[in-house]
Amino acid sequence: MACHFPTALLLLFYFGSCLSGAADTISTGQPLSGNQTIVSEGGTYELGFFAPGSVRKYYIGIWYRNIPQKTVVWVANRDKPVSDPATSQLQISQRGTLDLHQSQLRIWTSNVTSTASVVAVLLDTGNLVVRSKSNSSDVLWQSFDHPTDTWLPGQRMGMNKITGERQLLTSWTSLEDPSMGLFSEAMDPSGANQFFLMRNGTEYWSTGLWDGAMFSNIPARSSVSLTSYVHVETETENSFEYVPRDNSTTVRLYVDVTGLLKVSRWLADSKTWLWVCLVPSDPCSAPSLCGAYGSCSLDTSSLCSCLEGFAPRNMGDWIMEDWRGGCARRTPLRCGTSTSTVGGAKDVFSLISDVRLPTSPQQLAAGSAQDCESACSSNCSCTAYSYNEQCLVWFGDLYDLKQFSNTSTEDSNSGFLYLRLAAPELSGYSTRERRSAKIVVGSIFGSVASVALLVLAWNFRRKRSLIEPSDGVEGSLASFSYKRLSKATNGFSEKLGAGSFGTVFRGTLPDSSVVAVKKLERLGQGEKQFRAEVSTIGMVHHVNLVPLRGFCCEGHERILVYDYMENGSLSECLFRKDSKLLNWKVRYHIALGIARGLEYLHEKCNDCIMHCDIKPDNILLDADFSPRVTDFGMAKLVGREFSKVLTTVRGTLGYLAPEWIYGLAITEKVDVYSYGMMLLEVVSGRRNSTITEDGRLSFFPIPAAERIHNDDVLSLLDERLGGDANVDDLRRACRVALWCIQDEQDHRPSMGLVVQILQGLSDVRIPPIPKSFYSLGNSLHGTICSSSSLR
């Protein structure tokens, strides 16, 4: 039935007046429903329905209106979501309460009645108040008295002296579930001026007592400089509130899903929240922070990492820094199965040193470490043991481990733990890996004779404090003294960047040549091994690889010296706002050059060299914007820690092949996968993984795969290029990228074939969508059609 224009105009005026009559107010007869919202008078906060996850569960919440990353500070119906905002209403009832209904069923209520006419108003403090319509100071109910996980400036937290009732901050259950979680913060029930963090009501940390200016256990250097706390005590109330010292700064304090209490401020320029204060000051003391078989460390970029032989259960959660799901074994134990050995080897115990021992051990009578191991080994339920004059064993999952750098001063419960693993995990090879032992992960072993000659030469050189670059045989490396490099870099003061394995500084040698000086970290090798493996890297030369000029090996210092690349990293050129826009011709040149460099490493060296960390940060651009792959050979230099580093460094996760995550055999195809992921970024000019305005993780390869499969490649091109690209080259690049990121290694092309396709020497058909994208799309909110709709 057609709608006449005057009627439609009348309806529009009526409903519009209901919403705009008072933008911050809900009045009787004017409910809030669907996508309608109210906004505080100053425009700081907004209230309405929101859905934090992929499941159709909706909540009434309050969030910052002008912060693009939706940050919810209060939830009304946190334990009772509605399924459809269109059939739900937040309204003032006849009893004067603020109620949420879905299909006439009451879901939530403020539960404070009034015979007078009332309204609900959202204030610019973030406080939702139900008050008298005629007297704004007559407040019947307010959200500040019923906080969820966030303590806002000006909001009082404490206790009622008469009733003993306390305001509780309670964490969300998960990043996508605002229901009441395990962790909470509240004032000391005894009335002492301090707050406790609790897990299921059990205290595990306190702020320390208030001394009139600060809490004794909260780091003064951060929180006090950002906020000012005020103590309020009357006959009926004992509470605290805080205000930002700078009124122009947006500050929030909240209990996160991992049990940490965070004070954060919003950085408008970078559009992100910055932790200013994190308590406990040792976040590793939060109960079960890293979940089962996770280890906490303050010395790594990610607080949590999986123990050797384990991988994250839910990589999506780990990327979002929710580690509570813990880790799962990559290889099942054989004990108790019909086949108790693998290649003749039983389950083994791997030593983890300098670690805080897990919680809930059991003590056994054992007279020696060997007896303790035998007792654990004979019981298939025993997952770990430790012996230090007494035998401690653990059954089931291990929790609350912490890795120390020095056990003598860290924790009285630290020591050595022997973790039960399947034999292939300790040896480092699976059956499949043994069959492909010729493939070297990250470097090549030189011959015994050449290493011996190098050692003899270096023994002579070590007598000198400085060795100038050699003018001898091509491929020889310069051995620099630490003093020389410190002078060249002006005391390592001009930082170019930091990566997974060290920090890079700009330096100038006496011949005025500019170099990049990389101070390596995480290395535990001896001098002889380091020199031998560096010499091997130095013998690898290709126009698309960054040349290694020399090295330093003094004491604990391990430093590499490379040629300096004038145009920085590919990451900077693609993603930094002030960088020069790369046109399509340059981008295609870069993609082809990277492929050629990897082809050389994989197929044209004496042994296959796998890079294992291909990403835009590890692609440098010279003066002509030709790409140079850097950091090849790092896998062998770092050694056994390499896999652990890769799976814990945030900037690397989006490029890792499934083999890394699930502990499968590692071949050169992991580089092919990473190249494909990076190629999508070269085409689109956008990062593959981003956080959306509503706080969700967006994974661009999922919709990109669907468009490539449907041959809609122009829509993937960086919009800044205005469609200016060779469509045939664009199609080749997109199809190659999708073939490279297939789940199965055997389905990915070799880098030699990639080069041929990009050169137009080989045809490429439309690739399938990786099967993992269907499940990943559901968990990370990507949009993807079902397989049947793609045929």
N, C-alpha and C positions, 0 to 999 in steps of 0.2 A: 504494500500500500504506500502510495507516495505521501511525502510529508510536505504540507503547504508551507511556503516561506514564512508567512507571519507567525504560524504556530511554532515552527522551528526556532525562529528568532526569539519568541517569548520563552520557550524552554531554555534556550541558551542563556538568556538574561537571568532567569530564575536560578538555574544551577550555578551560574557564574557568581551571582550575588551571594549564594550560600558559601562559596569558597573564599571570595575576596572581601566579604564584609569585614572580617577581622582575620588577617592572615596568620596570626599566632594563636587563634582561639577556636575551641570546639564548644558550641553552645547547644542547648536543648533544641532538638528538632533539626540540627545541622550535623549529622554524623560524618565521620571520615571513613572512606571506603575506597577499594580499588587502588589506583595509583595516586590518589589525592594525598597531599601532605599539608602540614602547617609549618610555618617558619617563624623563628623567634624574631622579635621586633628589629634587632640589629642585624639580622641575617646570618648569625653565627651558627645556629643549630636548626635541624630539620627533623620532623617526626612523621613517620608513616610506616607502611608495610615494607618489609624487605625479606629476601630469601638468601641466606648466606651460602647455601650449597646447591648442588645439582638436583637434589630431591625437592619436590614441590612442597616445602614446608615454609610457611610465612609467619613473620613475627612483627609485632609493633615495636619499633625501636626509635632511638634518637641518635643522630650522627652529625658530624660536622658538615655543614652545607657547602663550604667553599674549599674543602679539601677533596681533590679528585679521587684519591684512594679511599673509598668509603670506609670510615672508621666508626663503628657503632660503640656508643658509650653507655647505653642503657637499653634494656629489653624488658617489656612488660610481661609477656606470656612466655618466658624462656623455656618452661617445661611443658607447655601445651600449645604447639603451633597450630595454625589453621591451614587448610589445604587450598583455599581460594580467596584471595582478597576481595574479589568482585562480589562474593556472597557474604562478606564479613563487614562488620561495622564497629568502629570505636565511637561510643556515644555517651552522652549524659542521660542517665536514667531518671525516671520519675522520683526515685528515692534520693536523688542527688549524688549518686555514685558515678564514677567513670567506669564503664563496662565495655568489654569486647565480646561481641556475639558473632557466631557463624550459623547461618540458617536458624535463627531464633534460639540457639543454644549458647548459654553464657560460658565463655572460655576463661575470662579473667575479669577481676573487679578490683577497684580501689578499696571497696568495703567500708567506706566511711559515709554515712548517710547524712542528709540535711533536708530540713523542711523548707529552707529558703532557696531561692533561685541561684544556681551555681554555674560556673563555666570552668573549662580546663584551658590553661594558658601555658604556652611554652616560653620560658624566659630566656634571656640572652646569656644566662649562666649555664644553660643546659638543664635546668630544673623544670620539670613539668608539675604544675601546681593545680589543684582543684580548690577554687576559692569562691567566696560570695561574689555574685555579679555586681552588687552595688558597693562592696567594700573590699578593695584589693588586698588589704592587710589581714583580712579574715581568711586564713588558709586552713582548709580542712584536711588536706592530704597533699604530700609532695613526693616526687620520685627520689629526691635527695635522701629521704629517710629509708628508702628501699633500694640501695645500690645493687648493681650486678657485679661486673668485674672491674669497674673504673671508678676512681676517686677524682672528681673534677675540682678545679680551684673554687674556693668559696663553699664547698660542701663539707659539712661536719661529719666526722667519723669518731665514734666513741661509745659510751654506754649511758643508759638511764640509771641513775643511782637508786631510784626507788624500785623499779621493776627488775633491774639487772639485765634488761634487754640490750644487746649490742648490735650495731650495724656491721654487717659482714660484706667484704668484697669476696666474691666467689668466682673462680675461673670458669670459662666455658669448658664444656666437655672436650671439644676439639675445635679446630679452626673453622669448621663448618657447622658446628652444633653449639648454640648458645645455652643449652640446658646446663644445670648446675654441675660443675666438674668436681674434681677431687680436692682442689686446693682453695684455701681461703685465708683472708687476713682479718683480724679483729683485735680489739683492745684486750689487754690482760683482764680476765674475769675477776681478779682480785681487786681491781680498781687502780693498780699501779699504772703510772704514766708510760706505758710502752705497748707495742703491738706485737702480735705473734703471727707467723705464717704457719699454717696447719695443713696436714694431709689427712682427710677423713677425720678431722677433729683432733689429731695428734700433732702437738707442736714440734717443729723442727728448726725454727729460727725466730729470733726476736730482734726488734729494732734497738734494744737496749733502752735504758731509762732516759727520760727527758731531763735535761739539765737546765732548762730555762731558755736554751738557745738552739739545741739540736739533740738528736737521738744518738746515743753513744756508738751504736753499731752501724750507722748509715754513713758511708764515706762523705766526709765534709767537702772534699774538693769538687764534687759534682752537684749533688742535690742542693746543698745550701746555697751555692752560687746561683742556682737557677730559681729556687723557690724560697719562700719565707713561711715558716710554720707559726701558727698562733694557737696557744693553749687556752681553752675556755672551760672554766669550772664554776658551777653554781650549786645550789642546794640539791638540784635534781639532775644535773648533767655534768659529765666529765668527757670532754671531746677535744679534738684538734681539727683545724682546717689549714689550708695552705693557699698562698697566692703567688703568682709568678713575680719575680723581682722586676722583670721587664714586661709591661702590660701588652706590648706588641707581639710577645711570644706566645704561641699556642703550646700548652703543656698538658700532659695527662699522666696519671699514675694508675697502674693497673696490675692485676695478677694474671699472668699469662697461663696458657694451657699446660706448660711444663712445670709450674710451681715457682716461677721466678717473679719477683716484684720489680717492675720496671718503671722508671721515670723517663719519659720521652718528650722531645720537642719536635715540632714540625719544621722542616727546612723547605721553605717555599721555592727556593731556586732549583733545588734538586728533586723537589716533590717526593720527599720521603721522610719517614720518622727516624730520628736519631736517638739511640739509647744514651741518656746522659748519666743515669745511675742504674745499676743493676744489682739487686740484692737477692739472696745473700752475696756478700762481696766475693765469696767463693761459690759460684753457681753450681759447681759440681757437688755441693752438699745438698742440693734439692733432691728429694727421694725419687729414685727410679727415673732420673732425668733422661738417660739415654736408653731406657728400656732394657730388655733381655739381651745379653751378650754385647751391649754397647759400653764403650769406655769414654769417660769424660777427661778432657785435657784443656788446661788454660793456655797451652803453648801452640795450639793449632788454630787456623782460621775458623773452623767449625768446632763448637764445643764437644760434639759427640762424633765418634767414629766406631765402626764395627771391629770386633776382634778379628785376628787372623783366621781365615777360613769361614767368615760370615759375611753376609751382605744385607743391606736394609730390607726389611719386610715391605715397606711402602716408600718407594723413592720419592713420590710426590710429596708426602709429608716431610721427608728429610730435606727436600729442597726448600720447603716453607719453614724449616727449623722447628718442626715438631717431631722429636726423636723418640717419643714414648713407645711407639710400636716396636722399637728394638730391631734386632737382627736375626736372621735365620741361617742355618748351616747351608753352605754351598754344596757340600758333599755329605750324604748321610753316614752316620757311624755304622760299622759292620758288626760290632759286638751284639750278640743276641740274635743275629740273623743266621739263616742256613749257611751262608757263605761269610765266614768271619774274617777272611783275609782278602787283600787286594794285591794281586801280584806277589803273593807270599808274605805280605806285610800286614800285621795286625794294626788296630787303632793305635795311635801314638799320642804322646803328651808333648805339647809345645810350651816352652818356657816364656813367661811374660814377667819381666823384671821391673822393679821400681813401680809397683802398682798397689793401690789401696785394695785390699782383699774384699771380695764380695760379701754381702750380708748373709746371715743365717747359715754359718758353717756348722758341721758336726765334728766332734773330736773323737778320734779313734786311738786305741792303744797300739802304738807302733814304735819300735825301738830305733828305727833308722828311716832315712828318706826312701831307701829301697823298699822297706816293708810298707811304708805309707803308699808308695806307688803301686805295689802289688795288691794292696787292699782295695785301692780305687779301681785298678785295672780289672780285678775279678768281679766287680759289680757293674753291670752295664748301665745302671742308673746314675753312676758316679760320673760327673762331668768335669771335675777339676779337683786338684789337691794342692796343699801347701805344707811344707815341713820346715819348722824352725824350733827344734827341741820338743815340739808336739806335732801330731799329725791332724791336720784339718782337712775335711773333705766336703764337697758340695754335691747335692743331688738335685737334678732339675736345672732350670734356667738360672743364669748368673746375673745379678743386679748390682748397681751402685759401684762399679769399678771406676777408679780414677788413675790416670797415668801421671806419674811424677817424673820430674827431671832429676830430683835429688831426694832420696828417701830419708836421709839423715835428719832433715829438718821439717819434713812435710807432715807426716801423720804417723802416729804410733801403730796404726793398723796396716801399715804398708809392708810389702815384702815381695816374695817370689811366688808366682802362681803357675801351676802346670795345668794347661788346658787340654782336654781330650779332643783330638781331631781325627778325622779319617786320614789314613796314611798318605793319599795323594796330596792333601793340603800341605803337609809338612815338607814333602819332597819338592813341591812346587810344580809337579807335572801330573797331568792326567794321562790316561792311556793314549788319547789322541795327540796330546802334546809330545809324548815320547816318539810317536811316529813322525812328527815334524820337527825333530830336535835341531835340524839344520837352521831353522829360522831363529835368528838372534833377536831378543827383545831389547831394542834400543841401542845396540852397539855390536861391534865385531871383536872377537878375540884375535889379536895378532899372533904370529908364529912365535914359538919359544925363542928362536934365534934372534928375531928382530927385537923382542922385548929385552933379551939379555944385552944386546948391543946398546939399546937405549939406556938401560940402567947403568952400564959402564960409562956412557957419555955423561949422564946426569951426575954420577958420583964425582966426575971431574969438575962439572960446572958448579956444583954446590959449594966449591971452595971459593967461588967468586960471589960477591954480594949482588952483582947485577949482570945479567946476560942480555946483550943487545939482540934485536932480531937478526936471525941468521940470513946471510946472503947465499947460503949453500944450496943443497939439493931442494928442488921444488917440493913443497909439502912439509918441510920442517917447521917446527913451532918455536917461538921465542919463550924462554923461561924468565919471567919477571920476578923481581923481589917485591915483597909486600910494601917496602918503603917506597920503591919506585912508583908503584901503582897508586899509593896513597898521595904522592906528590902530583901524579898525573891527573888525579880526580879531585885535587884540592881537598884532601881529607875525606873523600867519598861524600861530597856535599851536594853535587848536582844530580839528584835522583831522576832517572828517566822513567822508572816504573818498577813494579814488583810482581812477580809471578809465583807459580806453584812451588818453585824450588830456589828462589833467591831474589835479590834486589839488584837492579841494573843502574849503573852510574855512568855519566858522560865523562870522558877523559881525553887529554891531549898529550901525545908522546913528544919527545924532543924534536922529532922530525916534522912537527906540526900536524901530523895526521891525527884525525879524531877517531876515537874508539869507544866502544860500549864495553864497560867493565862489569861483569856479573859475579857478585859474591854469592857463592852457593851455600845453601842450608840443607839440613837433613842428611848430610853425608856422614857415614860412619866408617869409610874405608881407610886403609893405610896408604902411605905415600906411594909405595911401589905400585899398588893396584891402580890408584888414581892416575899416575903418570902413564902407565901402560894403556889405559883406556882412553885418556885424552889424546895420546899419540894416534890411536886408531881413528878417532873422530877427525883429527887434523889431516888425515890422508884422504878424506872424502871431499871432493870438489865438484861443484856444478854451478852453472850460472844462476840457478834458482835456489841455491842454498847460501846462508850467511857464512862467509869464510871465518874460520877460527884462526886468530893471529897468534895467540899464545896463552899462557896460563901462569898461575902462581900456586905453589904448594909449600907453605911454611907453617910449621906447627899445626894448628887446627884450621888454618885458612885454606880454602879451596876456591880459586878464582879463575874465571875464563875471560879472555879478551877477544872481542869480535870487532870486525869492521863496523863503523857507525853508519846507519841508514838514515839519510836525510829526511825522509818523509814519514818516519815513525811507523807505527803499526797499522795494519789493515783495520783493526778495531777502532782506532782513533779516526781514521778517514771515513769510515762508514757511519759511526754513531755519534761522534762529537759534533755538537751544533755549530761550532765556529770553524769546522774543517771545510776544505774545498770539496765541492760536490764532484764525485767521480762520474764521468759520463759512461755510457754503455760500452763504448769501444775499449776504454781503459779497464773496466770491470771484467770484460771478457778476456782481455790480455792477462789480467791478474789470475783469473780462474784457470786459464790454460797453463800459465807459468807454474802455479802451485802444483797442478797435476803432473807437470813434467818433473818437478823436483821430487815428488813422491814416487813417481815411476822410477827415477834414478835410484832412490834409496831401496825400493822394493825389488827391482828387477835387474839393475845394471851394476850393483856393487858385487864384490866377491861373495858376500853373504847378505841375505835380506836384512835390512835395517828397518825396524818399525819405529816410528816416531812416538806414537801412543798418546800424544797430547796436541793434536791438530785443532786449532781454533784461531780466530782472527788476531788475538793477542800475540800469537807465535808466528805471524806472517808479517815481515817487515817490508817496507817499500823504499827502493833506492831513489836517486835523484830523478830517474826517468819513470818512476812508478812501476818498475818491474818488481815482481814479488820475490822475496827471499825467505825460505823456510828457516826458522831458527829453533834452537833447543833440541835438534835431533841428537840422539845419543844420550839423552838425560836418563832414560830408563835404566841403563847399566850403571851410570854414575851414581844414581840414587840407590839402586839395589832393591832389596826386598820391600823397602818402604814405599816404592814407587806406586804400586796399586793402591795402597792406603791413602797416599797423598792425593791421587787423582780422584778418588771417590769421596773425599772430604772437602776439597776446594770448590767453593761455590761457582766460580767462573768456568769451571771445567765440566760440571755435571751435564749440561745440556748437549754436549758433543760426544758423550761416552756411548760406545756401542753396548748393546745388551750383554755381551760376553763379560764385560767388566763388572757389571752389576750382579750377574748371576753366577760368576765364577766358572764360566765355560773356557774352553781352550782359546788362547789368544793367538791370532795370526795377523798378517798384514792387513786383513780386511777390517780391523778396528780403525785403521787410518782412513780406509775408504768410507766407512760410515761417518766419521768425523768430517771428512771432506764434503760429503753430501749435505750434512747439516750446515756447514759453513757456506756452501754454495747457495743455499736458499737465502742466507743473509746477504750475500753479495748481490743477488738478484733483487731482493725486496728492500734492502737498505734498512731493515729492522731486525731487532734481536728476536731469536726464536722463542725465548721464554721471557715473559713480562708479567708484571702485576697490574691487573686492570683497576679501574677507578673504584670498583666495589670490593677490592681486596682479593680477587680471585687470581689464580695462576693461569695465564693464557699461553698455550703452546702452539705457536704459529704453524709448525709443520703439519698439524692435523688438517686444518682447512686448506693449506697449500697442497697437500697430497690429493685431496678431492678435486681441486681445480686442475691440477696437472693431469689427473686421470681423465677428466672431462675435456682436456685440451684447451682449457681456459687460462693460458699462460700470461696473456697481457695484463690480466688483473693482478698478477703477482709482482709486476715490475714496480720498482721504486717510483712512487707517484711524483716525486720531485723531478724525474726525468721527462715528465709530460708525454709519455708514450714513445719517446725518441730512442728506438732500439731496432736492431736487425731481428725481425720476428723469427727467422729460421735459427739464428744463433740462440735466441732466447728460448725457443722450444727445445733445442738440444740441451742447453744448460739445465732447464727445469726437469727434463726427463732423466738426464744423468743423475741429478741430485736425488730424485726419488728412487732410482735404481740403487744408488749408493746406500740408502738408509733402509733397505729391506732387512727384515728380522734375521733371516738365515744368511750366514756368511757366504754360502755357495751361490746365493742369488745375487750377490753384489758383484759388479764388474771389477776387473783388475785395474790398476791405475794406468797401465799401458793401453787398455781398451778405452778408458775415459779420455785419454789424450787423442786417440784416433777419432772418437766420436766428436769431440770439441773441434777438431781440425776438419771435420766434415768428410773424413775418409771412411767412416763406418756408419751405417744407419742405426737408429735406436727406436724401438717401438714404445708404445705407451706402457708404463710400468703399472703393476697392481698396487693397491694401497696396503701398506704393512698391516698384518693382522693385529699387532699390538696396539695400533692406533684406535681400534674400536673400543677396547677396554680403557685405554689411556684417555680417550675422549670423554668417557663417562666420569672418570675420576678427576680430570683436570678441566672439565667444562669446555672441551673443544667441541665444535660442531661437525658432525660427519654423518653421511648417509649410511644406511644399511647396505650390506654387500649386494643384496638383490636389486637395489635401486640404481646400482652403478653399471649394470650390464646393458 
